[in-house]
């Protein structure tokens, strides 16, 4: 078969592409980033019109729509990605005669409690209104070897020395990535059931706290103290996640997630089991079958440190930049005059402050973060050489301003490695 997969570079989409190719299918992998060992089309689904879709759908037997985002960002909205782009694709499938369409929706779509759920529900309704052999899959939180989205967050929370618990969180029926992928592949076949809406959930229903305990045990960590977080503090955390999202960073901690968390990720797996004959794995048995590795434990331990390192690095350069052009200006000018800069002292302080501000702002903005970190490293090296030549006395300063440049460079290098992580 020839199958088009959207969202092919994502957590679920990339696994679907790999499994379809393993089954002998020819896959057109459409996503923002490259997909190994597959015919790849690099594209933003929101920028594709029906004519472009028709070209891509030529000779295609089935379509799997894995494209989607959880919350609005600075460059895209859930409505654009989850509803409008999906609708354009579905109508193109009808026009191209591609009858088999598998739509990856979400377990809470039917309730429409958040913009994410409502956008998924709207796309589902468009699809069910078309004369196609459609299949709508509504997975709960998906847990797999490649940590992404909600499953990555659960790993990170479970690894904390003190675990914060949102008392309003609903129960979870964590579904395994392998079970989701098997279902998607099965449903692309022409003989598979059509015009069905299936909830992909584990038979095991756990509370949010129980889920974290199970994952923590899998990570081989001793039990941790759990603290019920007050609502205002939880709201602050979600708001900070929204800020990060608007700056281009992918994070599952969003205000939109709170409504989904309160609802829980639960459903009825009976229709899924009847349609596929699959026996979904429980979280405990899935984890027991694949003991955690050192890499898993490292990832979980660093999950919250990654945004912290990036935030501290950004705020450090923004803070030094503001200080240089405001309350620290006269001190900076005085130091440079001692070094013999003369009339260039004032402009040099301002230039350095502005350079720091630019570096900090670039680090904060996800599309430019990598270049911002390169600039930060270059500035640190320049300050080191500049200070050594003009102000060698700083090496004798008991506060150690010159020595502190080295850990700053190391921190920037660590941040540079982290910024590559999805």
N, C-alpha and C positions, 0 to 999 in steps of 0.2 A: 504494500500500500504506500501511497504518497500522502504524508500528513503534514499540515502546517501547524506549528505550535507558536503561539504568541507568548510574550513574557518568558522567552526561552533562556534568558540569562538569570532568571530569578531562582529562588529557593526550590519551588515546586517545578517550575518550567524546565530547569536544567536537568532535573532528575527524570522528568517525563521524556525529554529528548534522548537521554542516554538509554532509557528502557525501550523506547520505540525502535531505536537503531539496533539494539541488541536483539529485538524480535525480527529484524530483517527489513524493517520499513525504511523508506527513503523519507528523511525529515527535512523540512524547510524550517529552520530555527530563526524566528524573528524576535529580536530583542535589542536593547540599547548597547549591549556588550557582546563580544564574540563568544561563540559556543564551540568547544573543541570537537573535532571529528564530526561535523555536521555542516550541511549547506546553510550558511548563515546570512541573514539579511539584517543589517544594522539600521534600525528605524525607530522612531517615536510613533506609537500607534495613534496619538492624537493628531498627527500631521498627515495621516493617510486618508485620502478620499476614496470614494467607491471605485473610481476608475483604477486607482493604484492597486486597490485590493483585488480587483478583477484580474489584473495582470499576474499578481502573486498566486491567485487561486487556480490558474490554468493547470489542468491535469491533476489537481488535488482531489483526494478521495474523502478526506476527513479533516476537520479543524478542531484544535484544542485551544481554547482561550484561557491562558493562565495570566494574562496581563492584568495588573491592578495595583492600586496603591491604597494604603489604609487611611491616610489623612491628607488634607491639602498641603501643598508645599509652595515655595516661592515661584515655581515654574509650572505647576500643574495642579488641577483640582480633582477630587475624587469623581466628580460628575463628568469631567472631560474624559478621564481615563476609563473609569468603571462603567459608565453608561453610554456617553456619546460615541466614543471610539468602538465600544462593543456593538452598539446598534449599527454603526456603519459597516462593521465587519459582517454582522449577521445578515444584513440586507444584501451585501455583496455575495454572500454564500448562496442566498436564494437566487440571485440573478445569474450566478455562475453554474448553478446546478449542483453545488456541493451540499448534499443532503445531511450528512452526518456531522453534527456540531456538538462538541462537549464543552460546556461552560463551567469553569471553576468559580463558584459563587462563595457564600460564607454561611456558617451555621446560624447566624442571627439575622440573615437577610429578611426572613419572613416577618420579623417583628419591627424592623425599620426603626430601631432605637437610636441610631447614629447616622450622620451623613454617609458614612461608609456602607452601612447596611442598606440604607435607602437607595444608594446608587446601584448596589448589586441587585436589589429587588427590582428596580426599574429596568435594568438590563435583562434580568430573567423574564420579566413580563413581555418585553419586546420579543425575545426569542420564542417564548411559548405561543405567541400570536402569529408566528410564521409557519408556513407549510414546509417544515424541515423535520428530519429525524433527530431531534434535539435531546440532549441529556444534561441535566443540571445537577452538579455535585456540590454539596454544601458541607465542606469539612470543618471540624472544630479546630482548635490549635493543633498544628502539625508538628510532630517531633521527629527529627531525623539526625543522621550523623553529621550532616552539614547544618550547623546551627544558624538559623535565620529567623527574623521576626520575633514572634511571641515565644518560640522555643528557646531562642538565645536569651531572651529576658528571663525566662524561668531558670535557666542555668545560672545566670548571673545572680539572681536573687537568692537561689539556693546556696550559693557559695559564700554569701556574706557572713561575717562573724556574728552579726546580729541581724535577724531577718525581719524586715518590716512587713506587716500584714494589713491589708486593707479590709477592715471588718465588713464592708459592704460587698465584697467580692463574692460572686456566685460559684457554683460547683463547676468542675471541668471534666470532660471526657476526652482526654488527649488521644489523638489519632496518630498512627505511625505513618511516616512519609512513604515507606515501602507499600503499605496497604493502599494509600491514596494513588500512588503511581500504578500499581497493578490494576486498580479500578479504572483509571483513565485509559490505559492501554486496552483493557477489555472492552470498554465502551466505544472505542474507535472502530471496532469491527462491525461490519454491516449486519451480522446475525445477532448482535447484542440487543438487549431491550432498548426501546426508544420512547421518547415522550414521557420520561420519568424524572422525578425530583428526588434525589437520594441524600440523606443526611449521613455523613461519614463521621461517626463517633465511635469511641471505644465502648465496649460493654461495661467498663469499669468507671464508676462515677466517684470522684474524689473532691473534697473541699480544696480550696486554694492552698490552705496551709498544709494539708495532707500531701498534695502534689509536690510542694517544695520539699517536704520531708523525704519523700520517695526519691526525688532527684538528688538531694543532698547525700542520702545513703549511697546512691549509685556512684556519686563522685568520691566516695570513700572518705567523707568528712564526718567528724563527730557531731552529734546533735547540737544545735545552736539555740540561743535564746530568741524567742519570738516576741515582737512588740506590736501591739495594735496601734496603728498610726492614726492620729487625729485627722479629721476631715480637712481642716485648713492646710495642714502640712501636705496631705496627699494632693490637694488642689494645686499647691505651689509646685510640686514635682511634675504634675501633668502640664502646668503652664510653661515650665522650663523646657519640657519636651516639645511643646508647640513652638517655642522660640527657636529651638534647635532645628525643628522641621522647616520653619520659614527661612532659616539660614541655609537650607539645602541638605541637612543631615538626615539620614534615615534612622528613625527611632520609633519603637513601638510604644513608647511612653508619651501618649498624646491625650488631650482632653476628650477626643472622640473615643479613645479606648476605655474611658471610665464607664460609659454607658454599656459597652460590650462586656466589661469585666463584671459589672453589677448583674447583668443578665446571666452571665456564665456562658460556658461553651458546652451545652448539653443538647441532646436530641435523641432520636429513636433510630437505632441501627437496623431494625428488622427489615425494612424495605431494601436497604443496601445488601444485606446478607442474602435475601431471597433473590435479588436480581443478579448477583454475581457468584453466589456459592462460597464467597470468601469468609473466613473466620477472622475478624479483626483482632489484633493483638491488644492485650491489656498493657498499660504502661509498665507495670512491674515485670511482666514476663518479657516484654521487649527489651527492657534495660538489662534484665538478668541474662539474656541471650548475647548481649554485647557489652561486656564490662567496660567501664570508662577508661580511657587512655590518659597518659600524662598530658597529651595535648588538650584533651577535653577539660581536664582539671585546670590547666593553665588558662585556657580560654575563659572558663567560668570565673576564675579568680580575677582576671584582668577586665572583665566585662564593663564594670563601672569605673575602673581606673582609666580606661581609654578616653571616654569623654572628659573625665576630670583633667587628664594630662593636656588634652587639646584646649580645654577651657582656660586652664591656668596659664598655658603658654600664650594664648591670645590676650588674656587680660593683663598679663605681665607687660607685654609690649605696648598695649594701649595705655596702661597705667604709667609706664615710664615716659611715653610720648606726651601724655597730658601734663605730667609733672615737669618735663623739660621746658614746655612752652608757657607754664603758669608759675606755680610757687617755687619751682627749682631753677627758674631761668637765671636769676642773678648769681646763684651759687655756681651754675654751669659756666657762665661767662667769666666769673672770677677764676675758676680753675683753668680755663683755656688761656686767659691772659697770663697766668703764671707760667703756662707752657710756651708762651711767646707767640700766641695767635694774633694779638693786637686787635685791630678793627674787625678782623674776621671772626672774633670770638662769638659775638651775638648771632650773626647769621649761621654759624656752624652749629650752635646749640639748637636753633630753630630747625635747621635742616635735619639734625639728628632726631629731634623730637617728632618731626613729620614722618621721617623714615620709619620710626618705631610705630607710629600710629597706623601707617599704611600696612606694615607687616602684621600687626595685630588684627586689623580689620580683614586682611586677606586670609589669615588663618581661620577667623570666625566664619567666613563665607565658604561653604563647602566646595563650590566650583574652583575657587582660587586657593584653597588651603595648602595644597602641596607647594605652589610657588611662594606662598607666604612664608612657609617654613624654610624654604631655600633662602629667601631674603633674610629671615631672622638669623639663620646660621651665618650668612655672609656679613650681616651687621655685627654679630657677636665677634667674629674674627677680626673685622675692621676695628672695632672698639679695643680689642686686645692689642693689636699692633699699634694703633693710634695712641693708646694710653701708655704703652711701654716706651714709645719714642718720646712723646711730649711730656708725660707726667710719670716718670719712673718712680717718684715718691709714693705713688699709689700702691706699689708692691709692699711698702712698709706700713701701710695703713692697717691698724688692728682689726678693722671690720672686714678686710680682705676683698675689696671690690674687684680686683683683677683675678684672684683665684676663683671667685664665684662665676666667672665667665665660663669656666670649663664645665661645671655641672649643667649650666644653662644650655651649652651646645649639645651635651649628651641628651638632655631632656628634649631638645628640638629634634635630634636624630630619632629618638624613641617615638615622638609624635609623628614624624615623617613615616616611620614604619607602620604606625597605627592608622594613619589616614587612608591607607590603601584598603583597609578592611571595609567590607560592605556594611 
